[in-house]
Amino acid sequence: MVHKSGTSDRTSKVKPSHTAAVWNLAIRPNSEWAEKDDFLDVVYWARQVLGIIIGIVMGIIPLKGFVALALFALLNCGAVYLYSTSFQSIDEESYGGMWELLKEGFMTSFACFLVTWIIFYTGIHFDSVIVEKSI
């Protein structure tokens, strides 16, 4: 059901106290997740933030090409794997296996990474990009 303001029932029922409770579970090791979707939401949004941070770092360093793409995938998937298995100690089979957890939000995070990486790389190293093309 959509309200006059354009929000659905699900979004209007989300309370700040629920968000704070999920945040507390996310930062506490070995948390008990009552809702599987809450854990998947944490993985999804953490990946978005991680994608942006990795994009900024790789744009500043300046990494480019396949090395940067492969390093992003390794860092992003490795962080999710370590967070899920070591920090939260979740049963990966209850979420459909580790592959399902590793896929959660990966492509959106990859898009965030690419946009941030391109903006920072081009903004900081613009002079060297122009010099390489003119030679």
PyMOL commands that set and color helices and strands:
alter all, ss='L'
color gray80, all
select helices_A, chain A and resi 9-13+16-27+36-60+66-87+92-95+98-103+106-124+126-134
alter helices_A, ss='H'
color red, helices_A
deselect
rebuild
show_as cartoon
